Amino acid sequence: MTTNLWDTTETESSSTDATATTTAAPSPTAGEQSPLDAAIEASSWSRADIELALQVVQVALLAIWVYHTYHE
């Protein structure tokens, strides 16, 4: 089981630049974009930011679970 959601293979640049472009699958109707795709493209978060946020949430959930387990 992998610990993160993304492929961790290195690229030539190994950059976490928020302005990096990605290739999306073409939509069935040209010119339209789903709200989710628009939100992803408008996001200013980099991969590193998202990984850090997920780690913080994971630690917080673990702390809540430990507190709940030992105080009952």
Secondary structure, DSSP 8 states (H G I E B T S, - for coil): --SSSS-----SS----TT--------SSTT---HHHHHHHH----HHHHHHHHHHHHHHHHHHHHHHHHT-
